[in-house]
Amino acid sequence: MSTLAYEIVDVFTDRPFAGNPLAVVYGADDLGSDQMHALAREFNLSETVFVLPPTRPDATYRARIFTPEHELPFAGHPSVGAAVTTMRRGAFKPGTVVQECGAGLLPIEVREAGSATLTGATPTLGSPLDPAGLLAMAGLETSAYAGDELAAPRPAGCGLSWVFLPVRREHLAAVRIDNAAAERLGVTDICLFAWSPETREAHSRVFVPGSAVAEDPATGSAALGLGVWLVAAGWLPADGVSGYRIHQGIEMKRPSLLDCTVTAADGRAVSATVAGHVCPIARGEIAVPPFVG
């Protein structure tokens, strides 16, 4: 029976059994997409990443990222987790590497201590949304809303877009997503967060309604997008580099910490980074699915 090497790591935490678990699979160069997808469904984590040889001469490696439902062009915790795990396996030394993925070529600064800083793709910002339907979808009253006319719910991202909904800190634990309402609204990815302007810290919860893993304990792509949203809302400076920190996974008993920066010019984000640690948990071999199609 043919097998592939894999590792399970926890991302955006420096201690085991916190952060966001990730399966990192090696040696899958000859597998088809359906075989990779079968393995992702077997792990049944929010994402599984396959580390492959690059197809671009300026890339260090290529990453293909799958949820149990579909392939993603990019995701944050698989990018950070794959970079640190592959460095630990001796494929490259600490320093700057370039990940090839569906969102393009992304630089990642990998440190020997087991952390990495990912620079996201080009920021995107969508149109403002009505908060009323989103609050109802999340099981919250209008009193939970913490936005205003400028700081309205809207999509934002750096390679993968999320809807951002600002709420009051005391209401985060009460969030209960109504999947049917989310489907009616066309919401597939949403981040509810409470912001502290004094400390530039957010407490967040990130949901993918209707998916096999409906809530994520640490979401690098949403952390990048939040920086884009914060600049657009005027909650971070319109020019220069600003740091911010995100606490996530608390309600899931998987506390996570994401350290971020966003660079802005003339009131718009032009780039963002997210950094965190990667904690090794397990390693082994998994059978190659013997079917195609």
N, C-alpha and C positions, 0 to 999 in steps of 0.2 A: 504493500500500500504506500503510495506517495504521500509525503507530508511536507508541511511548511513550518518554518520556525516563526514563533510569535512571542510577543511580550505584552503583559498588561501593566500599564502604568497609571498613576493618578496625577493629573495635571492641574496646575495652579494651586499647589499645596506643597509644603515641605515635610509633611508627615503622612504615613500611610492611612488608607481608608477615609480620606477626605478628598476634596477636589473632585474632578471629573474623570471617571475611569475611561481608559482608551485601550483598544487593541491595536498593536503595531505589528504588521505582518511583513515578513521578508521572503524573498525568493519566488515571488509570484509573477515573474516576468512573462511566463508563457500562458497565464490564465486569461480566460475571457472575462468580459464584464459580468456575465451572468454567474460565473463561478465565484468572482469576488463578492458579488452581492449575496450569494448563498452563504459565504463565510461570515459576512456582516450580520446576516439574520441569525446565524448560529451563535455568534458572540452576544447579539441582542443588546449592545450598548448604544449610546446615542450616536457614536461614530466609530468606524474601524478604518484605519489608514494603511494603505499598501505602499511601501517604500520601494521604488523601482528605478532602474537606470534612466538618466535624463535623455530627452530627445533634442535638447538645445545645448549647444556647446558652452554657453555661459551659465548653465545650471549645475548644481552639485548633485542633485537627485530629483526624481519626480515623485509626487505624491498623488495618489488617487484615494478619495475619501467617500465612504459609503455610510449612510444610515441604514436601518433595517428596511426603509421604504425606497430610497433612491440614492443616486450618486450626487455629490455636491461639487461645485467648482472650487470651493474653498471653505475652510472652517478653522477657527482659531486654536482650539485645544488639540486637534490632531496635528496642526502645523508645529506648535511648540513641542508637543510630546514626541513627534517623529524626529525632530531635529536633535533633541537631547538624547533620546534613546539610541539613535544611529551614531551619534558621537561617542556614547558610552560603549558601543559595540566595536569602536575602533575604525569606522569607515572614514572619518576625518577628524582633524584636531579641533580643539576649541577655537573660536573665531567666527568670522562672518561666512555664512554659507548662503546659497541661493536655492530656494525651493521652486521647482516648476510645478504648476498646478493649473486648474481651469481658470483661475483668476489672473494668470500670468506668472511672471518671475518675481518672487517675494524674498527680500533679504531677511535673514534671521541671524542675530548675534547669539552664539551659543557659548556658554561659560562652563568651565571645568567643574564647578561646584554643582552643576545640574540644573541650571536655569537658562532661560533664553528670552530674547526680546524680538518680537515679530513686528515687522512693518507691514501694514495692510496695503491693499490696492488703492486705486484712486477713489477718494470719497464721493459718495452720492447722497443726495438729499431729495426726498419726495415732498409732495404737497401736504399741507396741514389737514388733519382729519377731525371729525366731530368726536369729542370725548365721550358723549353720552352713551352711544352704542358700545364703545369699548369698555366703559366702566360696568355697564350691565352685563356684558359678556364675561367679565371677571368677577361678577357677584358683588360689586361694590356700589355704595350709594354715591351720589354726586358730591357729598361732603368729603369723600376720600381724595378728590382731585386736587392736585397741587400745581397745575399749570395756569397759564394766563393766555392772553391773545397772542403774544409772541412765542411763548413756550407751550405751543400746542402739540398734541400727539401727531407724529408724522414718521414715515419711514426714513431710515438713514443706514449707511453701511460703508464698508471699505472692502468690497469683494463679495459680501453677502449682506443683504438688507434685512433689517428688523423694524417693526413698528415700536416706537417708544412712547410710553404713557407715564407721565410723572404723577405720583401719588404720595400721600402722607405716610410717614414711616410707620405709624401705629396701625395702618390698615394692610400692610404687606402680608402679614400672616393669615389674613382672612380671605385672600384671593382664592377663588374656586372657578376655574375656567369652564364655561358652558360650551362644549364642543359643537353642538348644533348651532348656537349663536355665532360662534367663530366661523363656521362654514358659511352661514348666511352673509356674514360681513366680508368674507373672503380673506380672513386673517389666518395665516399659517405660521407666522413667527412673530412673537411679541415679547417685549421686555417692559415690565413694570418696575419702577425704581423710585426711591426717595433720595433726595439730594440735600447735602449739607454744604451750603456755600462757605461757611467758616472754615471747614477742614478740607473742602474739595473732595469729599467722599460720597459715594453712593452705596446704598443697600438695594440689591436688585433681585428679582425673580424672573426667570426666562422660560417661556413656554412654547411648545410646538404642538398646538391642539390636534388631537386625533392620531398622533404618531405613537409608535411603540414605546418610546421614552418621552413622555409628555412634558416633563420639566427637566431642565438642565441645571446641574449644580455649579457649573463654571463655563462661561461662554465667551471665548476670546473674540469671536466676530462681533458679538453684541457689545462687548467692551469697546472695541474700535468704533462702532457705529454711535455709541453713546457720546463719544467725544465730538463727533460731527454734529450731533443733535445739540449738545451743550453750547457749542459756539453759535449755532444758528439761533438758539433761544436767548442768547446774550448772558448765559450763566457762566461762561468762561470768556476770557478776553478775545476781542476781535482780531488781535494781531499778536504774533509771537508764539512761543512754545509754553504750553500749560500742562502741568502734571495733575493727575487725578487718580483716585484709588476706588476700587469696587469690591464690596463684600457680597458674596453670593453663596447660595447653598445652605444657609443657616437653617431655614425651615425644613430642609431635607436631611439635616444632621450630617451634612458633608460640607463643612465650611471651606470656603475658597477665597483666595486673595489675588486680585489682578491689578497690577501697577501699570498705569497708562500715561501716555502723553498725546496731545493733539497740537498740531502746528496750524495756525490760522493766519490769513491775510485778508484784510478788508472785510471782515465779518464772515468769512467762509473758511471751513477747514480744508487744508490742502494735503495733509497727511496725518496718520495716527499710528501709535505703537501700543503693544500690549506685552507685558512681561510677567513671568511666573516660574515657579519651580516645578520639577517633574520627579515624582517619587516612584521607584520601581516596586512592583507588587508580585508579579509572577512571570514565569516563562515556560515555554513548552513547545510541543509540536501539534499541529492539527491536520487532519486528513484533507487532501485535495478533493473537492467535489467531483465525482466521476462522470459528470454530465455537462452538456452544453445545450442551452435552450430550455 
